[in-house]
Amino acid sequence: VRGVPYEIFAANTIPSQTLDRLWEGVDLVIKAWTTHDGPFNFEGQFTHRRAINVWPRPYQTPHPPVWVTGSSDVGSVRKAAGKGFVFATFLQPHEKVRVLFDAYRDAYRDSGQPGGGGLAFMPLMYVAENETEARKGAEELAWYLKAKTEPQFRNPPGYVPVEYNVGAMMHADDTRASRTDGMRKMTLDDQREQGVVMFGTPDQVVAQIEREYERIGGFDHLLMMMQAGFLDHKRTVSNINLFAKEVYPRIKHLAGTRERLGQQAAE
């Protein structure tokens, strides 16, 4: 519904309205999933629909899980937590992830945990039998961070709050302040240190995941971007298989948001 900054121009939408469009769209979808007494009309600020009627009904009750992604808007993070949605973030340095996740956990606790909820983050990831091969794969994955977009498409006026842009300008020399230009300036080892890229042998990747888990206060879902750019099919399959066989069994015990909040409350 909202899209990333680069999509605003192609979609011909007003950047300052995209967040309101997003939440209105979420309300519409949930109402469609949960209305069981016939068609309904929807009159919103942006959407006007007649006789909405979803059939067949969703399998999950009261409705399928809702995931919301973000990278800067703490208000939206708290709103997602208050509704029991899963919040996910992508390619953010660990300090920023911690800020977003802490905001979610605070709101999630205060709202009485109304839904399944949870937290997710996604690094670029490459697992190989030795570090040399892992680094080669990670370098190809990191093409995703180096792909260029014309400056006028990166930050449409109104897409993010004014204070966010002010903060970004004040910390323009800090490579951790931006997931675009800042991430491009980092070396691959810097990106690994920040938790943006994870690569190495299975032992090394397990250690990196466990370190990130502790630095950001835990998570529920680990999403991995394991193919990008010119990384070929054979090595992509090897990457995925090695993770499934050698990494996942050693991290699947990590406690999720509810368990950790419960442990903290007990303490």
Secondary structure as a PSIPRED ss2 file (coil, helix, strand):
# PSIPRED VFORMAT (PSIPRED V4.0)

   1 V C   1.000  0.000  0.000
   2 R C   1.000  0.000  0.000
   3 G C   1.000  0.000  0.000
   4 V C   1.000  0.000  0.000
   5 P C   1.000  0.000  0.000
   6 Y C   1.000  0.000  0.000
   7 E H   0.000  1.000  0.000
   8 I H   0.000  1.000  0.000
   9 F H   0.000  1.000  0.000
  10 A H   0.000  1.000  0.000
  11 A H   0.000  1.000  0.000
  12 N C   1.000  0.000  0.000
  13 T C   1.000  0.000  0.000
  14 I C   1.000  0.000  0.000
  15 P H   0.000  1.000  0.000
  16 S H   0.000  1.000  0.000
  17 Q H   0.000  1.000  0.000
  18 T H   0.000  1.000  0.000
  19 L H   0.000  1.000  0.000
  20 D H   0.000  1.000  0.000
  21 R H   0.000  1.000  0.000
  22 L H   0.000  1.000  0.000
  23 W H   0.000  1.000  0.000
  24 E H   0.000  1.000  0.000
  25 G H   0.000  1.000  0.000
  26 V H   0.000  1.000  0.000
  27 D H   0.000  1.000  0.000
  28 L H   0.000  1.000  0.000
  29 V H   0.000  1.000  0.000
  30 I H   0.000  1.000  0.000
  31 K H   0.000  1.000  0.000
  32 A H   0.000  1.000  0.000
  33 W H   0.000  1.000  0.000
  34 T H   0.000  1.000  0.000
  35 T C   1.000  0.000  0.000
  36 H C   1.000  0.000  0.000
  37 D C   1.000  0.000  0.000
  38 G C   1.000  0.000  0.000
  39 P C   1.000  0.000  0.000
  40 F E   0.000  0.000  1.000
  41 N E   0.000  0.000  1.000
  42 F E   0.000  0.000  1.000
  43 E E   0.000  0.000  1.000
  44 G C   1.000  0.000  0.000
  45 Q C   1.000  0.000  0.000
  46 F C   1.000  0.000  0.000
  47 T C   1.000  0.000  0.000
  48 H E   0.000  0.000  1.000
  49 R E   0.000  0.000  1.000
  50 R E   0.000  0.000  1.000
  51 A E   0.000  0.000  1.000
  52 I E   0.000  0.000  1.000
  53 N C   1.000  0.000  0.000
  54 V C   1.000  0.000  0.000
  55 W C   1.000  0.000  0.000
  56 P C   1.000  0.000  0.000
  57 R C   1.000  0.000  0.000
  58 P C   1.000  0.000  0.000
  59 Y C   1.000  0.000  0.000
  60 Q C   1.000  0.000  0.000
  61 T C   1.000  0.000  0.000
  62 P C   1.000  0.000  0.000
  63 H C   1.000  0.000  0.000
  64 P C   1.000  0.000  0.000
  65 P C   1.000  0.000  0.000
  66 V C   1.000  0.000  0.000
  67 W E   0.000  0.000  1.000
  68 V E   0.000  0.000  1.000
  69 T E   0.000  0.000  1.000
  70 G C   1.000  0.000  0.000
  71 S C   1.000  0.000  0.000
  72 S C   1.000  0.000  0.000
  73 D C   1.000  0.000  0.000
  74 V H   0.000  1.000  0.000
  75 G H   0.000  1.000  0.000
  76 S H   0.000  1.000  0.000
  77 V H   0.000  1.000  0.000
  78 R H   0.000  1.000  0.000
  79 K H   0.000  1.000  0.000
  80 A H   0.000  1.000  0.000
  81 A H   0.000  1.000  0.000
  82 G H   0.000  1.000  0.000
  83 K C   1.000  0.000  0.000
  84 G C   1.000  0.000  0.000
  85 F C   1.000  0.000  0.000
  86 V E   0.000  0.000  1.000
  87 F E   0.000  0.000  1.000
  88 A E   0.000  0.000  1.000
  89 T E   0.000  0.000  1.000
  90 F E   0.000  0.000  1.000
  91 L C   1.000  0.000  0.000
  92 Q C   1.000  0.000  0.000
  93 P C   1.000  0.000  0.000
  94 H H   0.000  1.000  0.000
  95 E H   0.000  1.000  0.000
  96 K H   0.000  1.000  0.000
  97 V H   0.000  1.000  0.000
  98 R H   0.000  1.000  0.000
  99 V H   0.000  1.000  0.000
 100 L H   0.000  1.000  0.000
 101 F H   0.000  1.000  0.000
 102 D H   0.000  1.000  0.000
 103 A H   0.000  1.000  0.000
 104 Y H   0.000  1.000  0.000
 105 R H   0.000  1.000  0.000
 106 D H   0.000  1.000  0.000
 107 A H   0.000  1.000  0.000
 108 Y H   0.000  1.000  0.000
 109 R H   0.000  1.000  0.000
 110 D H   0.000  1.000  0.000
 111 S C   1.000  0.000  0.000
 112 G C   1.000  0.000  0.000
 113 Q C   1.000  0.000  0.000
 114 P C   1.000  0.000  0.000
 115 G C   1.000  0.000  0.000
 116 G C   1.000  0.000  0.000
 117 G C   1.000  0.000  0.000
 118 G E   0.000  0.000  1.000
 119 L E   0.000  0.000  1.000
 120 A E   0.000  0.000  1.000
 121 F E   0.000  0.000  1.000
 122 M E   0.000  0.000  1.000
 123 P C   1.000  0.000  0.000
 124 L E   0.000  0.000  1.000
 125 M E   0.000  0.000  1.000
 126 Y E   0.000  0.000  1.000
 127 V E   0.000  0.000  1.000
 128 A C   1.000  0.000  0.000
 129 E C   1.000  0.000  0.000
 130 N C   1.000  0.000  0.000
 131 E H   0.000  1.000  0.000
 132 T H   0.000  1.000  0.000
 133 E H   0.000  1.000  0.000
 134 A H   0.000  1.000  0.000
 135 R H   0.000  1.000  0.000
 136 K H   0.000  1.000  0.000
 137 G H   0.000  1.000  0.000
 138 A H   0.000  1.000  0.000
 139 E H   0.000  1.000  0.000
 140 E H   0.000  1.000  0.000
 141 L H   0.000  1.000  0.000
 142 A C   1.000  0.000  0.000
 143 W H   0.000  1.000  0.000
 144 Y H   0.000  1.000  0.000
 145 L H   0.000  1.000  0.000
 146 K H   0.000  1.000  0.000
 147 A C   1.000  0.000  0.000
 148 K C   1.000  0.000  0.000
 149 T C   1.000  0.000  0.000
 150 E C   1.000  0.000  0.000
 151 P H   0.000  1.000  0.000
 152 Q H   0.000  1.000  0.000
 153 F H   0.000  1.000  0.000
 154 R C   1.000  0.000  0.000
 155 N C   1.000  0.000  0.000
 156 P C   1.000  0.000  0.000
 157 P C   1.000  0.000  0.000
 158 G C   1.000  0.000  0.000
 159 Y C   1.000  0.000  0.000
 160 V C   1.000  0.000  0.000
 161 P C   1.000  0.000  0.000
 162 V H   0.000  1.000  0.000
 163 E H   0.000  1.000  0.000
 164 Y H   0.000  1.000  0.000
 165 N H   0.000  1.000  0.000
 166 V H   0.000  1.000  0.000
 167 G H   0.000  1.000  0.000
 168 A H   0.000  1.000  0.000
 169 M H   0.000  1.000  0.000
 170 M H   0.000  1.000  0.000
 171 H C   1.000  0.000  0.000
 172 A C   1.000  0.000  0.000
 173 D C   1.000  0.000  0.000
 174 D C   1.000  0.000  0.000
 175 T C   1.000  0.000  0.000
 176 R C   1.000  0.000  0.000
 177 A C   1.000  0.000  0.000
 178 S C   1.000  0.000  0.000
 179 R C   1.000  0.000  0.000
 180 T C   1.000  0.000  0.000
 181 D H   0.000  1.000  0.000
 182 G H   0.000  1.000  0.000
 183 M H   0.000  1.000  0.000
 184 R H   0.000  1.000  0.000
 185 K H   0.000  1.000  0.000
 186 M C   1.000  0.000  0.000
 187 T C   1.000  0.000  0.000
 188 L H   0.000  1.000  0.000
 189 D H   0.000  1.000  0.000
 190 D H   0.000  1.000  0.000
 191 Q H   0.000  1.000  0.000
 192 R H   0.000  1.000  0.000
 193 E H   0.000  1.000  0.000
 194 Q C   1.000  0.000  0.000
 195 G C   1.000  0.000  0.000
 196 V C   1.000  0.000  0.000
 197 V E   0.000  0.000  1.000
 198 M E   0.000  0.000  1.000
 199 F E   0.000  0.000  1.000
 200 G E   0.000  0.000  1.000
 201 T C   1.000  0.000  0.000
 202 P H   0.000  1.000  0.000
 203 D H   0.000  1.000  0.000
 204 Q H   0.000  1.000  0.000
 205 V H   0.000  1.000  0.000
 206 V H   0.000  1.000  0.000
 207 A H   0.000  1.000  0.000
 208 Q H   0.000  1.000  0.000
 209 I H   0.000  1.000  0.000
 210 E H   0.000  1.000  0.000
 211 R H   0.000  1.000  0.000
 212 E H   0.000  1.000  0.000
 213 Y H   0.000  1.000  0.000
 214 E H   0.000  1.000  0.000
 215 R H   0.000  1.000  0.000
 216 I C   1.000  0.000  0.000
 217 G C   1.000  0.000  0.000
 218 G C   1.000  0.000  0.000
 219 F C   1.000  0.000  0.000
 220 D C   1.000  0.000  0.000
 221 H E   0.000  0.000  1.000
 222 L E   0.000  0.000  1.000
 223 L C   1.000  0.000  0.000
 224 M C   1.000  0.000  0.000
 225 M E   0.000  0.000  1.000
 226 M C   1.000  0.000  0.000
 227 Q C   1.000  0.000  0.000
 228 A C   1.000  0.000  0.000
 229 G C   1.000  0.000  0.000
 230 F C   1.000  0.000  0.000
 231 L C   1.000  0.000  0.000
 232 D C   1.000  0.000  0.000
 233 H H   0.000  1.000  0.000
 234 K H   0.000  1.000  0.000
 235 R H   0.000  1.000  0.000
 236 T H   0.000  1.000  0.000
 237 V H   0.000  1.000  0.000
 238 S H   0.000  1.000  0.000
 239 N H   0.000  1.000  0.000
 240 I H   0.000  1.000  0.000
 241 N H   0.000  1.000  0.000
 242 L H   0.000  1.000  0.000
 243 F H   0.000  1.000  0.000
 244 A H   0.000  1.000  0.000
 245 K H   0.000  1.000  0.000
 246 E H   0.000  1.000  0.000
 247 V H   0.000  1.000  0.000
 248 Y H   0.000  1.000  0.000
 249 P H   0.000  1.000  0.000
 250 R H   0.000  1.000  0.000
 251 I H   0.000  1.000  0.000
 252 K C   1.000  0.000  0.000
 253 H C   1.000  0.000  0.000
 254 L C   1.000  0.000  0.000
 255 A C   1.000  0.000  0.000
 256 G C   1.000  0.000  0.000
 257 T H   0.000  1.000  0.000
 258 R H   0.000  1.000  0.000
 259 E H   0.000  1.000  0.000
 260 R H   0.000  1.000  0.000
 261 L H   0.000  1.000  0.000
 262 G H   0.000  1.000  0.000
 263 Q H   0.000  1.000  0.000
 264 Q H   0.000  1.000  0.000
 265 A H   0.000  1.000  0.000
 266 A H   0.000  1.000  0.000
 267 E C   1.000  0.000  0.000
